[in-house]
Amino acid sequence: MFPKTSCGPSVVRLQNGEVLSLADLPCTGVKRWTAARKRCVVRAVLYKIVTAEEIKTVYQLSDEEFSSWLSRYAHHGSEALKETKIKNYIQP
């Protein structure tokens, strides 16, 4: 799915002891984005496993959509990625 072309690591160990790798990313063609899938792609970008451009291209995400995921994750954590909780985290 993702050819290893970037200079970043292919596997990272997160602060909580979890291991994140390219193999953990969701399959292409995802129609339903769960909070867990969003968290996985956001973490992959934050830990420089893949670039944001690669994620947006492979999963056909808009700049606005992916940026909102990054922003909500950065400010409020993975709970903010749940669509049922979005009204609690969007600023008017």
PyMOL commands that set and color helices and strands:
alter all, ss='L'
color gray80, all
select helices_A, chain A and resi 22-24+35-46+52-59+63-76+78-81+83-89
alter helices_A, ss='H'
color red, helices_A
select strands_A, chain A and resi 11-13+19-21
alter strands_A, ss='S'
color yellow, strands_A
deselect
rebuild
show_as cartoon
